[in-house]
Amino acid sequence: MNGCSPPRIINGPAFTRLSRYRPYAPSFFIMNKINFEEGKNSIMMETTFIHFTYSDVILLQFYAYLFLLSANASTNLSTDAEALLAFKSRITSDPLDKITRNWSASASASASASASVCSWYGVSCGARRRVTALSLYNASLGGTVAPHLGNLSFLRSLDLGLNRFTGHLPRELSNLGLLQNIYLDFNNFTGDLPPWLGALTQLKEATLQNNSLGGVIPNLLNLSNLEKLDASYNAITGNIPKEIGNLSRFKSLDLKYNQLTGSIPSTIFNMSSLEMLDLSANNLSGKIVIHDLPRLEGLFLSLNQLFGLIPSRLFKCTSLQRLSLSRNQFNGSIPAGIASLTLLKNLYLGTNNLQGGIPPEIGNLSRLEILSMAQSSLIGEIPSFIFNMSSLKEIDLGYNSLSGRVPPTLNLPNLEVIFLNSNNLTGESLFGLLDCRKVRLLQLSENLLTGPMPKRVGNMSQLRFLFLNENKLTASSFMQNSALCGVSRFEVPPCRGVRRGKQIKYVLVAVVFAAAAVAIWPQIRARPIPQIGRFHVAWTSPRMWHNPHSHAMYDPCPCLRLWPCQML
């Protein structure tokens, strides 16, 4: 053979080789069986032709795929079950038995385990029988989060909100590459705001509010799908990263009640997709520079240290429905451009250093429900149009220098709360407010009101809080109100119709309380507060709650106050 010696075969066993006859048309396969005989220079080859069609090849491949998929699914399901059972092992409190009894350790790596795992409480699976969602919201669970949750590689939604979890959030959760929604709110997680949030590139919504998380806001630049971030009511420090403004799909940012400092990045005010921004109750300072926010519906910046003029460009945000700039250091007058916010429902501008009066353009806000401009150094008269805005439910103009009289005819059918205290309002026409049938709280103290208490106050069935202290009113009309009785110094009738036995009991109780009062009289002589019939008045102001966007304090105890009372 061209001078070449024949091949030398040494102890070669028989083997079978499968080769394609035509690589570009898999219709035939050649099965060659080659026998090597020891000590012989000969090769024996048997060739067998096996015919396969295209459909046969595809069918074989399909069966092979199903086999591999079945084996893989069984293994992966076992991994999911192990991750969930590891999570269960870290639960120290399950008073409702949500997972203690429901999550059974009998699930194994077998294919039949799929039905078991996917039927566990709070567990949802996808078409591949892999765990895609874990929802344990409000399950009263306590304990720590096991790092094994990071092995749920198909997980798209994780909801552990409103439980009692503690400890740090494990960094292994960064392995959840398909995660889109994570809800960890209302727990007691500690440590820093997880830096691994920035690794969840598919994340759309992250809610971590009401925990004890600190640290700084991590780099979120890679979260191009992020739409909502709520980390309010934590202890986050540092500045707001300007990179947040580069998230083109971002709709809602809620960081209120943290410890953020510095100025608000201008990039945030240039996010065309932004719908809600709440940075209230931080230590933010500087001016706000509005750019383009066509979809903005809610802007809450109260309880900060922001200053400067209220930017007129803000009123180009015509989708705005709720605006709160209260408790800052804004100055200047209220821009007339506010009239363009025709969808506005809530307006909080109180506790600032504003000047001038209430602009008449506010009368164009036909949907306005809450108007709060308390403690803002406002002067002049209250515009009459305010008392004809039928949509108003709450008016708070207290602690200003407003003067004049209130129109005798009002159109406030939906009014529930009104604060006009600590102004210079005069006359008796103010009591036209008593015709507003839905009023629950009426605060008129510290004005210059005169005349008798109107008789129709007894017709206000919804009224729970009436403050009239430090005016020049007389109370003779209380005689017409059967709900008021008690001591004579307030010109109210004595309480009658009490049985003699009960009268004696009340006298004995009164003697005991009188003796106690004598003992502590030196401490309270400056504040002699009586009891008026069925309206009990405490020695000090009862518990109060307040709206963080307004100066107003609401007292949950129904009572009638006719004297100075301390605001907590």
C-alpha positions as CSV (number, residue, x, y, z in Angstrom):
1,M,0.0,0.0,0.0
2,N,2.2,2.7,-1.4
3,G,5.2,1.4,0.6
4,C,3.3,1.6,3.9
5,S,3.0,-1.5,6.1
6,P,-0.4,-2.7,7.1
7,P,-1.8,-1.5,10.4
8,R,-0.8,-3.4,13.5
9,I,-3.5,-4.4,15.8
10,I,-2.7,-5.7,19.3
11,N,-5.4,-7.4,21.4
12,G,-8.1,-5.1,20.1
13,P,-11.6,-6.0,21.3
14,A,-14.6,-5.8,19.1
15,F,-16.4,-2.5,19.2
16,T,-19.4,-0.9,17.6
17,R,-19.3,2.6,15.9
18,L,-22.4,4.6,15.0
19,S,-21.9,7.1,12.2
20,R,-24.1,9.1,9.9
21,Y,-24.0,8.1,6.3
22,R,-25.0,11.6,5.1
23,P,-24.5,14.3,7.6
24,Y,-26.8,16.7,6.0
25,A,-29.6,14.3,5.4
26,P,-30.1,11.9,8.4
27,S,-32.1,9.3,6.6
28,F,-29.6,6.4,6.9
29,F,-27.3,5.2,9.7
30,I,-24.5,2.7,9.2
31,M,-23.8,0.3,12.0
32,N,-20.3,-1.0,11.5
33,K,-19.1,-3.9,13.6
34,I,-15.4,-4.4,13.3
35,N,-13.8,-7.5,14.7
36,F,-10.1,-7.6,15.5
37,E,-8.6,-11.1,15.7
38,E,-5.5,-11.5,17.8
39,G,-2.4,-12.5,15.9
40,K,-4.0,-11.9,12.5
41,N,-3.4,-9.1,10.1
42,S,-7.0,-9.1,8.9
43,I,-10.0,-7.0,9.7
44,M,-13.5,-8.3,9.4
45,M,-16.2,-5.7,9.1
46,E,-19.9,-6.2,9.1
47,T,-22.0,-3.4,7.8
48,T,-25.7,-3.0,8.6
49,F,-27.9,-0.2,7.2
50,I,-30.6,1.1,9.5
51,H,-33.2,3.4,7.9
52,F,-34.5,6.4,9.9
53,T,-36.8,9.1,8.7
54,Y,-36.9,12.7,9.8
55,S,-39.9,12.0,12.0
56,D,-38.2,9.1,13.7
57,V,-35.2,11.2,14.6
58,I,-37.4,14.0,16.0
59,L,-39.4,11.5,18.0
60,L,-36.3,10.0,19.5
61,Q,-35.1,13.4,20.4
62,F,-38.4,14.3,22.0
63,Y,-38.4,11.1,24.1
64,A,-34.9,11.8,25.2
65,Y,-35.9,15.4,26.2
66,L,-38.8,14.1,28.2
67,F,-36.6,11.7,30.0
68,L,-34.1,14.4,30.9
69,L,-36.8,16.8,31.9
70,S,-38.5,14.3,34.2
71,A,-35.2,13.5,35.9
72,N,-34.3,17.2,36.2
73,A,-37.8,18.1,37.5
74,S,-37.6,15.5,40.2
75,T,-34.2,16.7,41.3
76,N,-35.2,20.4,41.2
77,L,-38.5,19.8,43.1
78,S,-36.5,18.1,45.8
79,T,-34.3,21.2,45.9
80,D,-37.4,23.4,46.3
81,A,-38.8,21.1,49.0
82,E,-35.5,21.2,50.9
83,A,-35.4,24.9,50.7
84,L,-38.9,25.3,52.1
85,L,-38.3,22.8,54.9
86,A,-35.1,24.7,55.8
87,F,-37.2,27.9,55.9
88,K,-39.7,26.1,58.1
89,S,-36.9,25.0,60.5
90,R,-36.2,28.6,61.3
91,I,-39.8,29.4,62.3
92,T,-40.0,29.8,66.1
93,S,-43.6,30.9,66.3
94,D,-46.6,29.7,64.3
95,P,-49.6,30.3,66.5
96,L,-52.0,29.7,63.6
97,D,-50.3,26.5,62.5
98,K,-50.1,27.9,59.0
99,I,-47.0,25.8,58.1
100,T,-46.2,23.7,61.1
101,R,-48.8,21.1,60.1
102,N,-49.2,21.9,56.5
103,W,-45.6,21.7,55.4
104,S,-44.8,18.1,55.7
105,A,-41.3,16.7,55.7
106,S,-42.5,13.5,53.9
107,A,-42.1,15.2,50.6
108,S,-39.1,13.7,48.9
109,A,-37.3,14.0,45.6
110,S,-39.7,11.6,43.9
111,A,-41.8,12.9,41.1
112,S,-44.9,12.4,43.2
113,A,-43.6,15.0,45.6
114,S,-44.6,17.7,43.2
115,A,-48.3,17.6,44.1
116,S,-47.3,17.7,47.8
117,V,-45.0,20.7,47.7
118,C,-47.2,22.7,45.3
119,S,-50.2,22.2,47.7
120,W,-48.4,23.6,50.7
121,Y,-49.9,26.6,52.3
122,G,-48.7,29.8,50.6
123,V,-46.8,27.9,47.9
124,S,-47.6,28.3,44.2
125,C,-46.0,26.4,41.3
126,G,-45.7,27.1,37.6
127,A,-46.1,24.9,34.6
128,R,-42.8,23.1,35.3
129,R,-44.0,22.3,38.8
130,R,-41.4,24.6,40.3
131,V,-42.1,26.9,43.1
132,T,-42.8,30.4,41.6
133,A,-44.4,32.2,44.5
134,L,-44.3,32.1,48.3
135,S,-47.0,34.1,50.0
136,L,-47.1,34.1,53.8
137,Y,-48.6,37.5,54.3
138,N,-50.2,38.1,57.8
139,A,-49.5,34.5,58.9
140,S,-48.3,35.6,62.4
141,L,-45.0,33.8,61.8
142,G,-41.9,34.5,63.9
143,G,-38.3,33.6,63.5
144,T,-35.5,34.3,61.0
145,V,-35.4,33.9,57.3
146,A,-33.3,30.9,56.2
147,P,-30.7,31.5,53.5
148,H,-32.0,28.4,51.7
149,L,-34.8,30.4,50.2
150,G,-32.1,31.6,47.8
151,N,-32.3,28.1,46.2
152,L,-35.8,28.7,44.9
153,S,-34.4,29.5,41.5
154,F,-37.8,29.9,39.8
155,L,-39.3,32.1,42.5
156,R,-40.9,35.3,41.1
157,S,-42.8,36.5,44.1
158,L,-41.9,36.5,47.8
159,D,-44.3,37.9,50.3
160,L,-43.4,37.7,54.0
161,G,-45.2,40.9,55.0
162,L,-47.0,41.5,58.3
163,N,-45.3,38.9,60.4
164,R,-42.8,38.9,63.2
165,F,-39.6,38.0,61.4
166,T,-36.3,39.3,62.9
167,G,-32.6,39.3,62.1
168,H,-30.8,40.1,59.0
169,L,-32.0,39.4,55.5
170,P,-29.7,36.7,54.1
171,R,-27.5,37.7,51.1
172,E,-28.4,34.3,49.5
173,L,-31.6,35.9,48.4
174,S,-29.6,37.6,45.7
175,N,-29.6,34.2,43.9
176,L,-33.3,34.7,43.1
177,G,-32.5,35.9,39.6
178,L,-36.2,35.7,38.4
179,L,-37.7,37.5,41.4
180,Q,-40.0,40.3,40.4
181,N,-41.8,41.2,43.6
182,I,-40.6,41.1,47.2
183,Y,-42.7,42.1,50.2
184,L,-41.0,42.2,53.6
185,D,-43.0,45.0,55.2
186,F,-44.2,45.1,58.8
187,N,-41.6,42.9,60.4
188,N,-38.6,43.6,62.6
189,F,-35.7,42.9,60.2
190,T,-32.5,44.6,61.3
191,G,-29.2,45.4,59.7
192,D,-28.6,47.4,56.6
193,L,-31.0,47.8,53.7
194,P,-29.9,44.8,51.6
195,P,-27.2,45.7,49.1
196,W,-28.1,42.6,47.1
197,L,-31.4,44.3,46.0
198,G,-29.3,45.8,43.2
199,A,-28.5,42.3,41.9
200,L,-32.2,41.3,41.3
201,T,-32.3,42.5,37.8
202,Q,-35.9,41.4,37.1
203,L,-37.2,43.2,40.2
204,K,-40.3,45.3,39.7
205,E,-41.6,46.0,43.2
206,A,-39.8,46.0,46.6
207,T,-41.7,46.7,49.8
208,L,-39.6,46.9,53.0
209,Q,-41.6,49.4,55.1
210,N,-42.0,49.3,58.9
211,N,-38.8,47.4,59.8
212,S,-35.6,48.4,61.6
213,L,-33.4,48.6,58.6
214,G,-30.5,51.1,58.5
215,G,-27.6,51.8,56.3
216,V,-27.7,53.6,53.0
217,I,-29.8,53.1,49.8
218,P,-27.9,50.5,47.7
219,N,-27.0,50.9,44.0
220,L,-30.2,50.3,42.0
221,L,-28.8,51.2,38.6
222,N,-29.1,47.7,37.2
223,L,-32.8,47.5,38.1
224,S,-34.1,48.7,34.8
225,N,-37.5,47.1,35.5
226,L,-38.1,48.6,38.9
227,E,-41.4,50.3,39.3
228,K,-41.9,50.7,43.0
229,L,-39.7,51.0,46.1
230,D,-41.2,51.4,49.6
231,A,-38.7,51.5,52.4
232,S,-40.6,53.9,54.6
233,Y,-40.5,53.8,58.5
234,N,-37.0,52.5,58.8
235,A,-33.7,54.1,59.9
236,I,-32.0,54.6,56.5
237,T,-29.4,57.2,56.5
238,G,-27.3,59.0,53.9
239,N,-28.3,60.7,50.7
240,I,-30.8,59.8,48.0
241,P,-28.7,58.4,45.1
242,K,-29.2,60.4,42.0
243,E,-29.0,57.2,39.9
244,I,-32.6,56.6,40.9
245,G,-33.6,59.2,38.4
246,N,-32.2,57.0,35.6
247,L,-34.8,54.2,36.2
248,S,-37.1,54.8,33.2
249,R,-40.0,52.7,34.5
250,F,-40.0,54.0,38.0
251,K,-43.5,54.9,39.3
252,S,-43.4,55.1,43.1
253,L,-40.7,56.0,45.6
254,D,-41.7,56.0,49.3
255,L,-38.9,56.7,51.8
256,K,-40.8,58.7,54.5
257,Y,-39.9,58.5,58.1
258,N,-36.2,57.7,57.7
259,Q,-33.1,59.7,58.5
260,L,-32.1,60.8,55.0
261,T,-30.0,63.9,54.6
262,G,-28.8,66.2,51.9
263,S,-30.8,67.6,49.0
264,I,-33.3,65.9,46.8
265,P,-31.5,65.0,43.5
266,S,-32.9,67.0,40.6
267,T,-32.9,63.8,38.5
268,I,-35.8,62.5,40.5
269,F,-37.9,65.5,39.5
270,N,-37.2,64.6,35.8
271,M,-38.7,61.1,35.8
272,S,-41.5,61.2,33.3
273,S,-42.9,57.9,34.6
274,L,-43.1,58.9,38.3
275,E,-46.5,58.8,39.8
276,M,-45.9,59.1,43.6
277,L,-43.0,60.5,45.6
278,D,-43.1,60.5,49.4
279,L,-40.0,61.7,51.2
280,S,-41.8,63.1,54.3
281,A,-40.3,63.2,57.8
282,N,-36.6,63.1,56.9
283,N,-33.8,65.6,57.3
284,L,-33.7,66.7,53.7
285,S,-32.8,70.3,52.9
286,G,-32.2,72.6,50.0
287,K,-34.5,73.8,47.3
288,I,-36.7,71.7,45.0
289,V,-36.2,72.0,41.3
290,I,-39.1,70.6,39.3
291,H,-38.5,69.5,35.7
292,D,-40.9,67.2,33.9
293,L,-43.4,65.1,35.9
294,P,-46.4,64.7,33.7
295,R,-47.8,61.7,35.5
296,L,-47.2,62.7,39.1
297,E,-50.3,62.2,41.2
298,G,-48.9,62.5,44.7
299,L,-46.0,64.6,46.1
300,F,-45.3,64.5,49.8
301,L,-42.3,66.4,51.2
302,S,-43.6,67.5,54.6
303,L,-41.6,67.5,57.8
304,N,-38.2,68.3,56.2
305,Q,-36.0,71.4,56.1
306,L,-36.7,72.4,52.5
307,F,-36.6,76.1,51.8
308,G,-37.0,78.7,49.1
309,L,-40.0,79.6,47.0
310,I,-42.7,77.1,46.1
311,P,-41.6,76.4,42.5
312,S,-44.1,77.7,40.0
313,R,-43.2,74.8,37.6
314,L,-44.7,72.5,40.2
315,F,-48.1,73.6,39.0
316,K,-47.3,72.3,35.5
317,C,-47.8,68.8,37.0
318,T,-51.5,68.8,36.0
319,S,-52.1,65.2,37.1
320,L,-51.3,66.1,40.7
321,Q,-54.0,65.1,43.1
322,R,-52.3,65.2,46.5
323,L,-49.6,67.8,47.4
324,S,-48.0,68.2,50.8
325,L,-45.2,70.7,51.5
326,S,-46.2,71.4,55.1
327,R,-43.7,71.8,58.0
328,N,-40.8,73.1,56.0
329,Q,-39.3,76.5,55.5
330,F,-40.8,77.6,52.3
331,N,-41.3,81.3,51.9
332,G,-43.0,83.8,49.6
333,S,-46.6,83.8,48.5
334,I,-48.7,81.0,47.2
335,P,-48.3,81.0,43.4
336,A,-51.4,81.9,41.4
337,G,-50.5,79.0,39.1
338,I,-52.0,76.7,41.6
339,A,-55.3,77.1,39.7
340,S,-54.0,74.8,37.0
341,L,-54.1,71.8,39.4
342,T,-57.7,71.1,38.6
343,L,-57.5,67.5,39.8
344,L,-56.1,68.4,43.2
345,K,-57.9,66.8,46.2
346,N,-55.5,67.4,49.1
347,L,-53.4,70.5,49.6
348,Y,-51.1,70.8,52.7
349,L,-49.0,74.0,52.9
350,G,-49.2,74.6,56.6
351,T,-46.3,75.5,59.0
352,N,-44.2,77.4,56.6
353,N,-43.0,81.0,56.3
354,L,-45.5,82.0,53.6
355,Q,-46.6,85.6,53.1
356,G,-49.7,87.3,52.0
357,G,-53.2,86.0,51.9
358,I,-55.1,83.1,50.5
359,P,-55.0,83.4,46.7
360,P,-58.4,83.5,45.0
361,E,-57.2,81.0,42.4
362,I,-57.8,78.3,45.0
363,G,-61.5,78.7,44.2
364,N,-60.9,77.0,40.9
365,L,-60.0,73.7,42.6
366,S,-63.4,72.2,42.3
367,R,-62.3,68.8,43.5
368,L,-60.5,69.9,46.6
369,E,-61.3,67.9,49.7
370,I,-58.6,69.0,52.2
371,L,-57.3,72.5,52.5
372,S,-54.6,72.9,55.1
373,M,-52.6,76.2,55.5
374,A,-52.3,76.4,59.2
375,Q,-49.5,78.3,60.9
376,S,-48.3,79.9,57.7
377,S,-48.4,83.7,58.7
378,L,-51.3,84.3,56.4
379,I,-53.1,87.6,56.6
380,G,-56.2,89.2,55.3
381,E,-59.7,87.9,55.2
382,I,-60.7,84.3,54.4
383,P,-62.0,84.5,50.8
384,S,-65.7,83.9,50.6
385,F,-65.3,81.3,47.8
386,I,-63.8,78.9,50.3
387,F,-67.1,78.6,52.0
388,N,-68.8,77.7,48.7
389,M,-66.5,74.8,47.7
390,S,-68.9,72.0,48.1
391,S,-66.3,69.3,47.8
392,L,-64.4,70.4,50.9
393,K,-64.3,67.9,53.8
394,E,-61.6,69.5,56.0
395,I,-60.5,73.1,56.3
396,D,-57.4,74.0,58.5
397,L,-56.6,77.7,58.6
398,G,-55.7,77.9,62.3
399,Y,-52.8,79.8,63.8
400,N,-52.7,82.6,61.3
401,S,-53.6,86.2,61.4
402,L,-56.8,86.0,59.4
403,S,-59.5,88.5,60.1
404,G,-63.0,89.4,59.1
405,R,-66.3,87.6,59.3
406,V,-67.5,84.3,57.8
407,P,-70.4,84.7,55.3
408,P,-73.8,83.9,56.8
409,T,-74.7,81.6,53.9
410,L,-72.4,78.6,53.4
411,N,-72.3,75.8,50.8
412,L,-70.2,73.1,52.6
413,P,-72.5,70.0,52.5
414,N,-69.5,67.6,52.9
415,L,-67.6,69.5,55.6
416,E,-66.5,67.3,58.5
417,V,-63.6,69.1,60.2
418,I,-62.8,72.8,60.4
419,F,-60.0,74.6,62.2
420,L,-60.2,78.4,62.4
421,N,-58.6,78.8,65.8
422,S,-56.0,81.3,66.8
423,N,-57.0,84.0,64.3
424,N,-58.8,87.4,64.6
425,L,-62.2,86.4,63.4
426,T,-65.1,88.5,64.7
427,G,-68.9,88.6,64.9
428,E,-71.6,86.0,65.3
429,S,-72.1,84.9,61.7
430,L,-69.3,82.4,62.2
431,F,-71.9,80.1,63.6
432,G,-73.4,79.6,60.2
433,L,-70.9,76.7,60.3
434,L,-73.3,75.0,62.6
435,D,-75.6,74.4,59.7
436,C,-73.0,72.0,58.2
437,R,-74.7,68.8,59.2
438,K,-71.7,66.5,58.8
439,V,-69.3,68.5,61.0
440,R,-67.6,66.3,63.6
441,L,-65.0,68.8,64.8
442,L,-65.4,72.5,65.1
443,Q,-62.4,74.5,66.4
444,L,-63.1,78.2,66.9
445,S,-61.1,78.9,70.0
446,E,-58.8,82.0,70.4
447,N,-60.7,84.4,68.2
448,L,-62.9,87.5,68.9
449,L,-66.3,85.9,68.7
450,T,-69.2,87.5,70.6
451,G,-72.8,86.8,71.5
452,P,-74.6,83.8,72.8
453,M,-74.0,80.1,72.0
454,P,-76.4,79.3,69.2
455,K,-79.3,77.1,70.2
456,R,-79.0,74.9,67.1
457,V,-75.7,73.4,68.3
458,G,-77.9,70.8,69.8
459,N,-79.1,69.8,66.4
460,M,-75.7,68.8,65.1
461,S,-76.0,65.1,65.5
462,Q,-72.5,64.3,64.1
463,L,-70.6,66.9,66.3
464,R,-68.1,65.3,68.6
465,F,-65.6,68.1,69.2
466,L,-66.4,71.7,69.9
467,F,-63.7,74.1,70.9
468,L,-64.8,77.7,71.9
469,N,-62.3,78.7,74.6
470,E,-60.9,82.2,74.7
471,N,-63.7,84.1,73.0
472,K,-66.3,86.4,74.3
473,L,-69.3,84.1,74.2
474,T,-72.2,83.6,76.6
475,A,-73.7,80.2,77.2
476,S,-77.3,81.0,78.1
477,S,-78.5,78.9,75.2
478,F,-77.3,75.8,76.8
479,M,-80.6,75.8,78.7
480,Q,-82.2,74.6,75.4
481,N,-79.8,71.6,75.0
482,S,-80.9,68.6,77.0
483,A,-77.6,66.9,76.4
484,L,-75.7,69.5,78.5
485,C,-76.2,69.8,82.2
486,G,-74.0,70.2,85.3
487,V,-72.5,73.1,87.2
488,S,-74.0,76.6,87.2
489,R,-70.8,78.5,86.3
490,F,-71.3,77.6,82.7
491,E,-75.0,78.6,82.8
492,V,-76.2,75.0,82.2
493,P,-79.1,73.4,84.0
494,P,-78.5,71.0,86.8
495,C,-78.7,67.3,86.0
496,R,-82.1,65.9,87.1
497,G,-84.0,62.7,87.0
498,V,-81.5,60.8,89.1
499,R,-82.9,58.4,91.7
500,R,-82.3,59.2,95.3
501,G,-80.3,56.1,95.9
502,K,-78.0,56.9,93.0
503,Q,-77.8,60.5,94.2
504,I,-76.5,59.3,97.6
505,K,-74.0,57.1,95.9
506,Y,-72.8,60.0,93.7
507,V,-72.5,62.2,96.8
508,L,-70.3,59.7,98.5
509,V,-68.2,59.3,95.5
510,A,-68.0,63.1,95.2
511,V,-66.9,63.4,98.8
512,V,-64.1,60.9,98.2
513,F,-62.9,62.7,95.1
514,A,-63.2,66.1,96.9
515,A,-60.9,64.8,99.6
516,A,-58.4,63.6,97.0
517,A,-58.7,66.9,95.2
518,V,-57.9,68.8,98.4
519,A,-54.8,66.7,98.9
520,I,-53.4,67.5,95.5
521,W,-54.9,71.0,95.2
522,P,-51.5,72.8,95.3
523,Q,-50.5,71.0,92.1
524,I,-53.7,71.6,90.2
525,R,-55.1,74.9,91.5
526,A,-54.1,76.7,88.3
527,R,-56.3,74.3,86.3
528,P,-59.7,73.8,87.9
529,I,-61.6,71.8,85.2
530,P,-65.1,70.7,86.1
531,Q,-67.5,68.0,84.8
532,I,-70.3,69.1,82.5
533,G,-73.2,66.6,82.5
534,R,-72.6,63.6,80.3
535,F,-69.6,65.3,78.6
536,H,-66.7,64.3,80.7
537,V,-63.7,66.6,80.7
538,A,-60.3,65.2,81.8
539,W,-57.8,67.1,84.0
540,T,-55.4,67.1,81.1
541,S,-55.9,66.7,77.4
542,P,-56.7,63.1,76.5
543,R,-54.7,61.1,74.0
544,M,-54.5,62.7,70.6
545,W,-53.5,61.7,67.2
546,H,-52.4,64.0,64.5
547,N,-52.0,64.1,60.7
548,P,-48.3,64.5,59.8
549,H,-49.2,66.7,56.9
550,S,-51.2,69.1,59.1
551,H,-50.8,70.9,62.4
552,A,-54.2,69.6,63.6
553,M,-54.5,67.4,66.6
554,Y,-57.6,65.2,67.0
555,D,-59.0,64.2,70.3
556,P,-60.7,60.7,70.2
557,C,-62.8,61.5,73.4
558,P,-66.1,63.2,72.6
559,C,-66.3,66.3,74.7
560,L,-67.2,70.0,74.8
561,R,-64.3,72.4,75.6
562,L,-65.0,75.9,76.6
563,W,-61.6,76.8,78.2
564,P,-57.9,76.8,77.2
565,C,-56.6,73.3,76.7
566,Q,-53.1,72.1,76.2
567,M,-52.2,70.7,72.8
568,L,-49.8,67.7,73.2
